[in-house]
Amino acid sequence: MATLTIRLPDDKHLRLKSLAKRRNISINKLIEEFSTQAIAEFDAETRFRALAANGSVEDGLKALDKLDAHFSA
């Protein structure tokens, strides 16, 4: 496991500390969760871009129309 040292403004550190305390986890665990979420978002975007590069614009727009219809109902 690697160790990472970051510099944060004091006010941001205090807010992260409060957030971690509210979630009943350590700041280390909080940052680990944030990094996991960021990596998952990055991976999803990468997959989406790869699929979009090989996909059909028409099929993509149809899929978006289905999503719009589902969430607006």
Number of C-alpha atoms within 10 A of each C-alpha: 3 3 5 5 5 5 6 9 7 9 9 10 13 12 11 16 17 14 15 17 13 10 11 11 12 16 17 11 12 18 13 12 12 12 12 12 12 12 12 12 12 12 12 12 12 12 12 12 12 11 11 12 10 8 12 11 11 9 10 12 11 12 12 12 11 12 11 11 10 9 7 7 5
